[in-house]
């Protein structure tokens, strides 16, 4: 049972969150497989930039759609 005021997250929110968590690790690795090797520093910087971008996207796109459950 949800508490009053607790956000209701939709399934799409959870999918987007899972992608945002996996993308900083998967995208540099995919780049290495398809295009060529990356240095460790390039992988770390790319991971940080991807994570920051994914966080901003989650906040901007899904923040307004996370409805709060009405109180009793």
N, C-alpha and C positions, 0 to 999 in steps of 0.2 A: 504494500500500500504506500502510495506517495504521500509525503507531507505537503501541507498547503504551501504554495509558492515554489515548490520544487519544479525545475524545468522538465518538460516532456520532450525527449529527443526522439526524432524520427529515425527510421532505419537508414535513410540516406546520410544522416549525420554520422552514424557509426561507420558507414562505408568510407565516407570522406576522411574521417579521422584515421582509419586504418591505412588508407592510401597516403595520408600526410606523414604517418609514422614510418611507412615502408619506403617512401620515395627517396629520402636522403641517402639511404643505403643502396637501393636498387638502381637508381638512375646513373650514378657514377660507374657502377659495375656494368651496367648495360652499355655505357659509352666505351668502356674498356673492351668489351666483347666485340662490339660492332666496329669501332673506329680504330682504337689503339690504346696503348698503355698510358696511364696517368701517374704522375708522381704522388707521393703520399700527401704532400701539402696541397696539391690541386684537388685531391679527393676530399680532404678535410674542408677546404674552402667551399667547394661545390656542395658538400653536404650541409654546411652551415647556411649557405645562401638558399638552398632548396628548402630546408627546414623553416627558415624565416619566412620565405615566400608562401609556403604551405600554411603556416600559422596565420599570416595576415589574410590569406584567402579564406580560411575556415572562419575567422572572426568576421570578416566583411560579408561573406555569402550566407552563412548559416546562423549567425547570431540573432538576426531579426526573426528567423523562422522557429527558433527554440521557444515555444510557447510555455507560459507558466500555467500550472494547474490552478483553477480558481479555488479560493478558500471555501470553508464550509458555510 
